Amino acid sequence: MRFLLLLALAIAALLVLCARCDSDRHVREALASLLGAPLDQLPESQLVAALDAGSTEGHACSYACYSLSQRYGVQVAQSGSESYSCFKDQFWSVQQASQRPSCIFQPESANEVSVAVQMSRLLECPFAVKSGGHAAFANASNIQGGITIDMKLMNHVDLSPNRELASLGPGNKWFDVYNVLEPEGLTVVGGRVSAIGVGGLTLGGGISFFSGLYGWACDNVVNYEVVIANGSIINVNHDMEPDLFWALRGGGNNFGIVTNFTVATFPQGLMWGGGRLHRLEQRDKIIQAFTDFGSNAVQDPKAAMILSFAYSFGSYLAQIDMQYAEPVRDPPIFENFSSRAMPDPIFDTTMVRTLSNLTQLFNESNPNGLRETYWTATYRNSPELVSFILDTYIEEIDPIRNCSGILPACTLQFITPPMFKHMRERSGNALGLDDEDEPLLLLNLNTMWHNELDDDAVLGAADNIVRKVNEKAKSMGLDHEYVYMNYASQYQDPIAGYGQENKDRLLAIAEKYDPERVFQKLQPGYFKLAAAPSTPCVGSITCYGRNSW
């Protein structure tokens, strides 16, 4: 008798849920098709599964996961399975890996992604979407108690017949893409770390070793295949849905799930690159040479550089990472960093190599399995400001440098005039940088550490660095509002950094393609259009950087 009562209640609850969707008839029909029967004629076993969780949300997600598993079998991993247990190892940061979704769904096609979106929408089960899993904070591409859609199986890399375009599945990591294209003498504008995924990097902008020559990754996408909120699968490009095409170029995960990126290829063989590590005794020479490089970058767009300050092995060090798009050792643009100008590096890994090999070198400094935080800010170029950044970094890291396993780095690179030019010429993007004509200095604070008990101290130090440098930059007239999404912390708001006009335009586009705000509410992770992902203040910290903007 009790079972029949529960069954009746379950049927009633499901019918109420479906009644909410009467205006979305295709959603009901798609779900009925997925389950193989109308919702009021489901087998008892499926309805009983809906009662496994105690909360309303748990009800919905338990039911959604059970239904997906009935249709897709081993593509769905649930708690207790080996594949579920191993899934956490696919994430870069411990914060992401610690989230426990109700299930993990690995679709093989855009149609299957559409089913997952419609299922989540109908049952109001929240979800996250994972490409490479290389975000620093929790819920970015994994979700507690919801459905994590893992794009891992959508990992195709296909060349067009004329070899001018490549179709990339969002489940690829950049190393895999480069490995396929290198034997063809081709590559694409993509990530600089081998384990980073195609999806997240491209939707957030995507700085490349080749951005001086071709722009950012988002500027080189010529077509997106996208599952939008109503489950439709559409092609988005300069001619079809041009407003959404613009929004996807830097707008993050706010408009749909991209199931294929068609990107421009270009010829590329061997290149030159690597790093040179120096002691800080040469700091003034290093800083001047670095800022001069930024000012002169327009002279040779084949060159790229990252300057990193780090605390390691008991001392503060400076690493100069240089990349050049041709197999030319120490090209003239890097003369001020040569062994003649800066002798006796602690080590030197520069050499002629493949792109894929260079991304592996970068990946060595980005191991999985640690706690992580990223913070960012953007400034005008100035050696005095870079010197202040270094002083502030040392001042704030000194008190926490003995935290277990801590590896704090402060990296600087330039967004250059050639990059702005390519952004304008390649149909534009949402980043708000189109009108720039002078180099911008991009700061990235990246700290790794072991213990959760040190979270407040580490995050507080990062907040203090950003706040103090922002104040100094403003006093010098060197501040800038841009916030690079792929480097931002969960307490920062990249969309606001695109400027009010672009933010308003993005909100209007989201309203057009997602009027019920599926990708704002049911996919709550990462950077949303309205505000930063996290706003609470913890301990004595002033909202982790939100006081800085």
C-alpha positions as CSV (number, residue, x, y, z in Angstrom):
1,M,0.0,0.0,0.0
2,R,2.8,2.4,0.9
3,F,4.6,1.6,-2.3
4,L,1.4,2.4,-4.4
5,L,1.1,5.7,-2.5
6,L,4.7,6.7,-3.2
7,L,4.2,5.7,-6.8
8,A,1.1,7.8,-7.2
9,L,2.9,10.8,-5.6
10,A,5.8,10.3,-7.9
11,I,3.6,10.3,-11.0
12,A,1.8,13.4,-9.7
13,A,5.0,15.2,-9.1
14,L,6.3,14.4,-12.5
15,L,3.1,15.6,-14.2
16,V,3.3,18.8,-12.3
17,L,6.9,19.3,-13.5
18,C,5.7,18.6,-17.1
19,A,2.8,21.0,-16.7
20,R,5.3,23.8,-16.2
21,C,6.7,23.0,-19.6
22,D,3.4,23.1,-21.6
23,S,4.7,26.1,-23.5
24,D,7.7,24.1,-24.4
25,R,6.1,21.1,-26.1
26,H,9.2,20.0,-27.9
27,V,10.9,19.5,-24.5
28,R,8.2,17.1,-23.3
29,E,8.3,15.3,-26.5
30,A,12.0,14.9,-26.5
31,L,12.0,13.6,-23.0
32,A,9.2,11.1,-23.7
33,S,11.2,10.0,-26.7
34,L,14.3,9.6,-24.6
35,L,12.5,7.5,-22.0
36,G,10.5,5.5,-24.6
37,A,7.1,6.3,-23.2
38,P,4.9,9.2,-22.2
39,L,5.7,10.5,-18.7
40,D,2.4,9.2,-17.2
41,Q,3.1,5.6,-18.6
42,L,6.7,5.0,-17.3
43,P,7.7,1.7,-15.8
44,E,7.5,1.5,-12.0
45,S,11.3,1.0,-11.8
46,Q,12.0,4.4,-13.3
47,L,9.6,6.1,-11.0
48,V,11.0,4.4,-8.0
49,A,14.4,5.7,-9.0
50,A,13.1,9.2,-8.7
51,L,12.5,8.7,-5.0
52,D,16.1,7.8,-4.2
53,A,17.2,11.3,-3.1
54,G,15.7,13.3,-0.3
55,S,15.5,16.8,-1.7
56,T,13.5,18.1,-4.6
57,E,16.7,18.9,-6.5
58,G,18.0,15.5,-5.6
59,H,14.8,13.9,-6.8
60,A,15.1,15.6,-10.2
61,C,18.8,14.8,-10.7
62,S,18.4,11.2,-9.5
63,Y,15.6,10.7,-11.9
64,A,17.5,12.5,-14.8
65,C,20.6,10.4,-14.2
66,Y,18.7,7.1,-14.0
67,S,16.9,8.0,-17.2
68,L,20.1,8.9,-19.0
69,S,21.7,5.7,-17.8
70,Q,18.8,3.6,-19.2
71,R,19.3,5.2,-22.6
72,Y,23.1,5.6,-22.8
73,G,24.5,2.8,-20.6
74,V,28.2,3.1,-19.9
75,Q,28.2,6.7,-21.1
76,V,26.7,7.6,-17.7
77,A,28.8,7.1,-14.5
78,Q,27.1,7.1,-11.1
79,S,28.4,7.1,-7.6
80,G,30.0,3.8,-6.7
81,S,31.3,2.9,-10.2
82,E,35.0,2.8,-11.0
83,S,34.6,5.4,-13.8
84,Y,32.9,7.8,-11.4
85,S,35.7,7.4,-8.8
86,C,38.4,8.0,-11.5
87,F,36.7,11.0,-12.9
88,K,38.1,13.3,-10.2
89,D,41.6,12.7,-11.6
90,Q,40.7,14.6,-14.8
91,F,40.6,17.9,-13.1
92,W,43.5,20.3,-12.6
93,S,42.5,21.7,-9.2
94,V,41.5,19.9,-6.1
95,Q,38.6,22.3,-5.6
96,Q,37.1,21.1,-8.9
97,A,37.9,17.4,-8.2
98,S,36.2,17.6,-4.8
99,Q,32.7,18.2,-6.3
100,R,30.5,15.1,-6.4
101,P,27.9,15.2,-9.2
102,S,24.8,13.1,-9.1
103,C,26.2,11.5,-12.3
104,I,28.6,12.1,-15.2
105,F,27.3,12.0,-18.7
106,Q,29.7,11.6,-21.7
107,P,27.8,12.4,-24.9
108,E,29.1,11.3,-28.2
109,S,27.1,13.7,-30.4
110,A,25.4,17.1,-30.4
111,N,22.0,15.2,-30.3
112,E,23.0,13.6,-27.1
113,V,24.1,16.9,-25.6
114,S,20.7,18.3,-26.6
115,V,18.9,15.5,-24.8
116,A,20.9,16.3,-21.6
117,V,20.1,20.0,-21.8
118,Q,16.4,19.2,-22.3
119,M,16.4,16.7,-19.5
120,S,18.0,19.2,-17.2
121,R,15.6,21.9,-18.2
122,L,12.5,19.8,-17.8
123,L,13.4,18.4,-14.5
124,E,15.2,21.5,-13.2
125,C,18.4,19.6,-12.5
126,P,21.5,21.8,-12.6
127,F,24.4,20.8,-14.7
128,A,28.1,21.7,-15.6
129,V,30.0,21.2,-18.8
130,K,33.6,20.0,-18.8
131,S,36.0,20.3,-21.7
132,G,39.6,20.1,-20.3
133,G,38.8,20.7,-16.6
134,H,41.5,23.3,-16.3
135,A,39.7,25.8,-14.1
136,A,41.0,26.7,-10.6
137,F,37.8,27.0,-8.6
138,A,34.9,24.7,-7.7
139,N,31.8,24.4,-9.9
140,A,33.5,25.9,-12.9
141,S,33.1,22.6,-14.9
142,N,32.0,20.1,-12.3
143,I,28.9,20.4,-10.1
144,Q,27.9,19.1,-6.7
145,G,24.7,17.0,-6.9
146,G,23.9,17.8,-10.5
147,I,24.9,16.4,-13.9
148,T,28.4,17.0,-15.1
149,I,28.4,16.7,-18.9
150,D,31.9,15.6,-19.8
151,M,32.7,16.3,-23.5
152,K,35.7,13.8,-23.5
153,L,34.2,11.5,-26.2
154,M,33.6,14.4,-28.6
155,N,37.3,14.6,-29.5
156,H,37.4,14.7,-33.3
157,V,40.0,16.7,-35.2
158,D,39.0,16.8,-38.9
159,L,40.6,18.8,-41.7
160,S,38.5,20.3,-44.5
161,P,39.3,19.1,-48.1
162,N,41.1,22.4,-48.8
163,R,43.0,22.1,-45.5
164,E,42.1,25.7,-44.6
165,L,39.8,24.7,-41.8
166,A,39.8,22.2,-38.9
167,S,36.7,20.9,-37.0
168,L,37.5,20.4,-33.4
169,G,35.4,18.6,-30.8
170,P,35.2,20.3,-27.4
171,G,36.5,17.2,-25.7
172,N,40.0,17.7,-27.2
173,K,43.0,19.0,-25.3
174,W,45.3,21.2,-27.3
175,F,48.1,18.7,-27.3
176,D,45.9,16.2,-29.1
177,V,44.9,18.8,-31.7
178,Y,48.5,19.8,-32.4
179,N,49.6,16.2,-32.7
180,V,47.0,15.5,-35.4
181,L,47.8,18.7,-37.4
182,E,51.6,18.7,-37.1
183,P,52.2,15.9,-39.6
184,E,50.1,17.9,-42.1
185,G,52.4,20.9,-41.6
186,L,49.5,22.9,-40.1
187,T,48.3,24.1,-36.8
188,V,45.6,26.4,-35.3
189,V,45.5,29.3,-32.8
190,G,45.1,27.5,-29.5
191,G,46.3,26.9,-25.9
192,R,49.9,27.1,-24.7
193,V,49.6,24.3,-22.1
194,S,49.1,20.8,-23.4
195,A,46.4,19.7,-21.0
196,I,44.0,22.6,-21.4
197,G,40.8,21.9,-23.2
198,V,39.6,23.4,-26.5
199,G,36.2,24.5,-25.2
200,G,37.0,26.7,-22.1
201,L,40.0,28.4,-23.6
202,T,38.3,29.3,-26.8
203,L,35.1,30.6,-25.3
204,G,37.1,32.8,-22.8
205,G,39.2,34.4,-25.5
206,G,42.3,32.2,-25.8
207,I,45.8,33.7,-26.0
208,S,48.2,31.7,-28.1
209,F,51.9,31.7,-29.0
210,F,50.7,32.9,-32.5
211,S,48.3,35.6,-31.4
212,G,50.5,38.4,-32.7
213,L,50.2,36.8,-36.2
214,Y,46.5,35.7,-36.1
215,G,44.7,37.1,-33.1
216,W,43.2,35.0,-30.2
217,A,41.7,31.6,-30.4
218,C,38.1,33.1,-30.4
219,D,39.0,35.3,-33.4
220,N,39.9,32.3,-35.5
221,V,36.6,30.4,-35.1
222,V,34.6,30.6,-38.3
223,N,31.7,28.4,-37.2
224,Y,30.3,27.2,-33.9
225,E,27.9,24.2,-33.7
226,V,25.8,25.0,-30.6
227,V,23.1,23.4,-28.5
228,I,21.0,26.3,-27.3
229,A,18.6,26.4,-24.4
230,N,15.6,25.0,-26.2
231,G,17.6,22.0,-27.3
232,S,18.0,23.1,-30.9
233,I,21.3,22.5,-32.6
234,I,22.3,25.5,-34.7
235,N,25.3,26.7,-36.7
236,V,26.6,30.1,-35.7
237,N,28.9,32.2,-37.9
238,H,29.4,35.6,-39.5
239,D,26.3,35.1,-41.7
240,M,24.0,32.9,-39.6
241,E,23.1,34.2,-36.1
242,P,25.9,36.9,-36.3
243,D,24.9,38.4,-32.9
244,L,25.4,35.0,-31.2
245,F,28.7,34.6,-33.2
246,W,30.0,37.8,-31.6
247,A,28.8,36.8,-28.1
248,L,30.5,33.4,-28.2
249,R,33.8,35.1,-28.9
250,G,34.7,35.7,-25.3
251,G,31.3,35.4,-23.7
252,G,32.0,32.1,-22.0
253,N,29.4,29.4,-21.3
254,N,26.5,31.8,-21.1
255,F,24.7,31.1,-24.4
256,G,24.8,27.3,-25.1
257,I,27.0,24.3,-25.3
258,V,29.4,24.3,-28.2
259,T,29.7,20.8,-29.8
260,N,32.0,21.7,-32.6
261,F,34.5,24.5,-33.3
262,T,35.4,25.1,-37.0
263,V,38.7,27.1,-36.9
264,A,41.1,28.5,-39.4
265,T,44.4,26.6,-39.9
266,F,47.7,28.0,-41.0
267,P,51.1,26.5,-42.1
268,Q,53.5,25.9,-39.2
269,G,56.6,23.8,-38.8
270,L,59.2,23.9,-36.2
271,M,59.5,26.9,-33.9
272,W,61.9,28.2,-31.2
273,G,61.0,28.5,-27.6
274,G,61.6,27.7,-23.9
275,G,62.6,29.5,-20.7
276,R,65.6,31.1,-19.0
277,L,65.6,31.3,-15.2
278,H,67.5,34.1,-13.5
279,R,68.1,35.4,-10.0
280,L,66.5,38.7,-9.0
281,E,69.9,40.4,-8.8
282,Q,69.2,41.4,-12.5
283,R,65.6,42.5,-11.7
284,D,65.9,46.1,-13.1
285,K,67.5,44.9,-16.3
286,I,64.9,42.2,-16.7
287,I,62.0,44.5,-16.1
288,Q,63.3,47.2,-18.5
289,A,63.9,44.6,-21.2
290,F,60.5,43.1,-20.7
291,T,58.6,46.4,-20.9
292,D,60.7,47.4,-23.9
293,F,59.6,44.2,-25.6
294,G,56.0,45.1,-25.0
295,S,56.5,48.5,-26.6
296,N,58.3,47.0,-29.6
297,A,56.1,44.0,-30.1
298,V,54.5,45.5,-33.2
299,Q,57.9,45.2,-34.9
300,D,57.8,41.4,-34.9
301,P,54.4,39.7,-34.3
302,K,56.1,36.3,-34.6
303,A,57.4,36.8,-31.1
304,A,55.7,36.1,-27.7
305,M,56.9,36.3,-24.2
306,I,55.8,35.7,-20.6
307,L,57.8,37.0,-17.6
308,S,57.2,35.1,-14.3
309,F,58.3,35.9,-10.8
310,A,58.1,32.9,-8.5
311,Y,59.2,31.7,-5.0
312,S,60.9,28.4,-5.3
313,F,63.7,26.5,-3.5
314,G,64.0,29.2,-0.8
315,S,64.4,32.3,-3.1
316,Y,62.6,34.6,-5.5
317,L,63.4,34.0,-9.1
318,A,62.5,35.4,-12.5
319,Q,61.7,33.2,-15.5
320,I,61.6,34.6,-19.0
321,D,59.6,32.3,-21.4
322,M,60.2,33.2,-25.1
323,Q,58.5,31.8,-28.2
324,Y,59.1,32.5,-31.8
325,A,57.0,31.2,-34.7
326,E,60.1,30.2,-36.8
327,P,63.0,27.9,-36.0
328,V,65.3,30.9,-35.3
329,R,67.5,30.8,-32.2
330,D,67.6,34.1,-30.3
331,P,65.9,36.3,-32.9
332,P,66.7,40.0,-32.8
333,I,63.5,40.9,-31.0
334,F,64.9,39.0,-28.0
335,E,68.4,40.5,-28.1
336,N,68.0,42.1,-24.7
337,F,67.4,38.6,-23.2
338,S,70.3,36.9,-24.9
339,S,73.2,35.2,-23.1
340,R,75.3,38.3,-23.9
341,A,72.8,40.7,-22.3
342,M,71.8,38.5,-19.4
343,P,74.6,35.9,-18.8
344,D,74.6,32.9,-16.5
345,P,70.9,31.8,-16.3
346,I,70.2,29.1,-13.7
347,F,68.9,27.0,-16.5
348,D,68.0,27.5,-20.2
349,T,65.4,25.3,-22.0
350,T,65.2,27.3,-25.2
351,M,65.6,25.2,-28.3
352,V,64.0,24.6,-31.7
353,R,61.1,22.3,-31.2
354,T,57.5,21.4,-32.2
355,L,54.5,23.3,-30.9
356,S,53.2,20.2,-29.2
357,N,56.5,19.8,-27.4
358,L,56.5,23.4,-26.3
359,T,53.0,23.0,-24.8
360,Q,54.3,19.9,-22.9
361,L,57.1,22.0,-21.4
362,F,54.5,24.5,-20.2
363,N,52.4,21.7,-18.8
364,E,55.2,20.6,-16.5
365,S,54.6,23.6,-14.3
366,N,50.9,23.0,-14.1
367,P,50.5,19.6,-12.3
368,N,47.1,18.2,-11.4
369,G,46.2,17.4,-7.8
370,L,46.9,20.7,-5.9
371,R,44.7,23.5,-4.6
372,E,44.8,26.4,-7.1
373,T,43.8,30.0,-7.5
374,Y,44.0,32.4,-10.4
375,W,43.7,36.1,-10.3
376,T,44.1,38.7,-13.0
377,A,44.2,42.4,-13.8
378,T,45.1,44.6,-16.8
379,Y,47.3,47.7,-16.9
380,R,49.1,50.1,-19.2
381,N,52.8,49.3,-19.8
382,S,55.3,50.8,-17.4
383,P,58.6,49.5,-15.9
384,E,57.8,51.4,-12.7
385,L,54.5,49.6,-12.4
386,V,56.1,46.2,-13.1
387,S,58.7,47.0,-10.4
388,F,55.8,47.8,-7.9
389,I,54.1,44.6,-8.9
390,L,57.2,42.6,-8.0
391,D,57.7,44.4,-4.7
392,T,54.0,43.9,-3.7
393,Y,54.2,40.3,-4.7
394,I,57.2,39.7,-2.5
395,E,55.6,41.6,0.4
396,E,52.4,39.5,0.3
397,I,54.0,36.2,-0.4
398,D,56.6,36.4,2.3
399,P,54.2,35.7,5.2
400,I,52.7,32.6,3.5
401,R,55.8,31.2,1.8
402,N,56.0,28.3,4.3
403,C,52.5,27.0,3.6
404,S,52.7,23.4,2.8
405,G,53.4,22.8,-0.9
406,I,53.0,26.4,-1.9
407,L,54.2,27.4,-5.4
408,P,53.2,31.1,-5.9
409,A,53.8,32.7,-9.3
410,C,53.2,36.2,-10.7
411,T,53.2,36.2,-14.5
412,L,53.1,39.1,-16.9
413,Q,52.6,39.2,-20.6
414,F,51.4,41.7,-23.2
415,I,48.2,42.1,-25.2
416,T,49.8,43.8,-28.2
417,P,48.6,46.1,-31.0
418,P,48.8,43.3,-33.6
419,M,46.4,41.3,-31.5
420,F,43.9,44.2,-31.4
421,K,44.2,44.6,-35.2
422,H,43.4,40.9,-35.8
423,M,40.4,41.2,-33.4
424,R,39.0,44.0,-35.5
425,E,39.7,42.4,-38.8
426,R,38.3,39.0,-37.9
427,S,34.7,40.1,-37.2
428,G,35.3,41.4,-33.7
429,N,34.7,39.8,-30.3
430,A,33.0,40.6,-27.0
431,L,36.2,41.4,-25.1
432,G,35.9,45.2,-25.3
433,L,39.5,45.6,-26.7
434,D,38.7,46.6,-30.3
435,D,39.6,50.3,-29.8
436,E,43.0,49.7,-28.2
437,D,46.2,50.7,-30.0
438,E,48.8,50.5,-27.2
439,P,50.1,47.4,-25.5
440,L,48.4,46.3,-22.4
441,L,50.1,44.5,-19.5
442,L,48.2,41.3,-18.4
443,L,48.8,40.1,-14.8
444,N,48.1,36.6,-13.7
445,L,48.6,35.5,-10.1
446,N,48.7,31.7,-10.0
447,T,49.3,29.9,-6.6
448,M,49.3,26.2,-5.9
449,W,49.2,24.8,-2.4
450,H,48.3,21.6,-0.4
451,N,46.1,22.4,2.6
452,E,42.5,23.7,2.7
453,L,43.3,25.3,6.0
454,D,45.6,27.7,4.2
455,D,42.9,28.9,1.8
456,D,42.2,32.1,3.6
457,A,45.8,33.1,3.8
458,V,46.5,32.3,0.1
459,L,43.4,34.0,-1.2
460,G,44.0,37.0,1.1
461,A,47.5,37.5,-0.3
462,A,46.2,37.4,-3.9
463,D,43.5,39.8,-3.0
464,N,45.9,42.2,-1.4
465,I,48.3,42.1,-4.4
466,V,45.5,42.9,-6.9
467,R,44.0,45.6,-4.7
468,K,47.3,47.3,-4.0
469,V,48.5,47.2,-7.6
470,N,45.1,48.4,-8.9
471,E,45.3,51.4,-6.5
472,K,48.9,52.2,-7.6
473,A,48.0,51.8,-11.3
474,K,45.1,54.1,-10.9
475,S,47.2,56.7,-9.2
476,M,49.7,56.5,-12.2
477,G,46.9,56.7,-14.8
478,L,47.8,53.1,-15.9
479,D,44.6,51.2,-14.8
480,H,42.4,49.3,-17.3
481,E,39.0,47.6,-16.7
482,Y,39.6,44.5,-18.8
483,V,39.5,41.2,-16.9
484,Y,40.7,38.1,-18.9
485,M,38.2,35.4,-18.2
486,N,40.6,32.5,-18.4
487,Y,42.8,34.0,-15.6
488,A,40.0,35.4,-13.4
489,S,39.3,34.2,-9.8
490,Q,35.8,33.3,-8.7
491,Y,35.6,36.7,-6.9
492,Q,36.2,38.7,-10.1
493,D,33.7,39.7,-12.9
494,P,35.2,39.4,-16.4
495,I,31.9,40.4,-18.1
496,A,31.9,43.7,-16.3
497,G,35.4,44.2,-17.5
498,Y,34.3,44.1,-21.1
499,G,32.6,47.5,-20.6
500,Q,29.0,48.4,-19.9
501,E,28.0,48.6,-23.6
502,N,29.3,45.1,-24.3
503,K,27.8,43.7,-21.2
504,D,24.4,45.1,-22.1
505,R,24.7,43.7,-25.6
506,L,25.6,40.2,-24.2
507,L,22.6,40.3,-21.8
508,A,20.3,41.2,-24.8
509,I,21.7,38.3,-26.8
510,A,21.2,35.9,-23.9
511,E,17.6,37.0,-23.5
512,K,17.0,36.3,-27.2
513,Y,18.5,32.8,-27.3
514,D,17.8,31.8,-23.7
515,P,14.8,33.7,-22.4
516,E,14.3,31.3,-19.4
517,R,18.0,31.7,-18.4
518,V,18.9,28.1,-18.6
519,F,22.6,28.8,-18.9
520,Q,22.4,31.4,-16.1
521,K,20.4,29.3,-13.5
522,L,20.7,25.6,-14.4
523,Q,24.3,25.9,-15.4
524,P,25.4,28.1,-12.5
525,G,29.1,27.6,-12.7
526,Y,32.0,29.7,-14.1
527,F,31.4,33.3,-15.1
528,K,27.9,34.4,-15.5
529,L,26.6,37.6,-17.1
530,A,25.2,39.3,-14.0
531,A,28.1,39.1,-11.5
532,A,31.1,37.2,-10.2
533,P,30.6,33.5,-9.3
534,S,31.2,34.1,-5.6
535,T,30.6,37.2,-3.5
536,P,30.8,36.1,0.2
537,C,33.6,37.5,2.3
538,V,35.6,35.0,4.3
539,G,37.4,35.8,7.6
540,S,39.1,39.2,7.5
541,I,39.5,39.3,3.7
542,T,37.7,42.1,1.9
543,C,35.6,40.0,-0.6
544,Y,38.7,38.7,-2.3
545,G,39.3,41.4,-4.9
546,R,35.7,42.7,-5.3
547,N,36.9,45.8,-3.4
548,S,39.4,46.3,-6.2
549,W,37.1,47.2,-9.1
